[in-house]
Amino acid sequence: MFVCEVVLTMSRVDEKRSFFIMNASVAIQVLPGVQGEDEVIRIVDEVIEYIKSTGLNYYVGPCETSIEGDYDELMEVVKECQKVEDNT
């Protein structure tokens, strides 16, 4: 199972032109439906390694991993995290 929470913020980049960018933070939880603690740890570790490889700011907490960045980029990361989990 894969749980995802998204928080959006908008930042004004240019006061004169009123240019905004959408920043977001995503908190994900990977809860593999597999047998054995070692297998669960292996799958979660693979997802975390993928997140590290993106170069985005992230924090691995005890229950979820939070990632910060551009909304569109984060949605791609979320999709890939699901693929990593499904392919393991």
N, C-alpha and C positions, 0 to 999 in steps of 0.2 A: 504494500500500500504506500501511497505517496501523498503527503499532505503539504499544501502550499498556502501561505498567507502573503498578500501583497499590500504594501503601504505606499501611496503615491504622494509626492510633494512636487510643487512647481517652483522653479527658481528663475528670477528675472536676470537675464544675462546682459542685456543692453537697455539702460534706462531710456535712452532717446528713441530707440526703435521699438521698445516694448517687446523685445524678443524673449520668449520663455523656452526653457527646456524642461522636460518632465523627468525628474529623478524618482527613484523608487527604492524601496528595500523589500526584499523577499526573504521570508523565513520558510525553510523547507524541512520536512521530517521524512526520513526514509524508514519505512517499517516493513522489511521484506517478509513475505509469507513463506519462509523456509524453515527447515528443521535444523537445530543445532546453533548454539551461540557463536561458534567459530565462523559459520557460513554467514550469519547476520553481520558480524563484524567485518568480514571480507567485503561484502556488498556495500556496506556503508562507507568503508574506507575507499572503495573504488569511486563512489560518487564524490567524496570529498577531494580525492586526487583530481578528478575532472574539474571541480570548482576551482581548485588551486591553479589549474592550467589556464583558466580564462583570464587571469591577471586582474580580476575585479577585487574590490575590497570585500573581505568576508570575515566572519567570526564563527568558529565552531563552538557551540555551547553544549551543555549536557543533554538537551532534548531536541535541539534543532540547530541548523546552520543558517545564519543570516548573511545575505549578500546585498551590496549596495551598487547602484549604477543606473544607467539609462534604462528606461522602461522596456523598450523594444529588445535591447540586448539581454536584459534579465529574462524576458519571456523565452528567448532562444535557449538560454542556459537552463531554465526550468524544463523545457522540452527535452534537451539533451540529458539532463539528470534522469528523467523518466526512462529514456532509452538505455542509459547505462544500467539502471536497476533491472530493466526488463531483459537485457542481454546477458546478465550474469547468472 
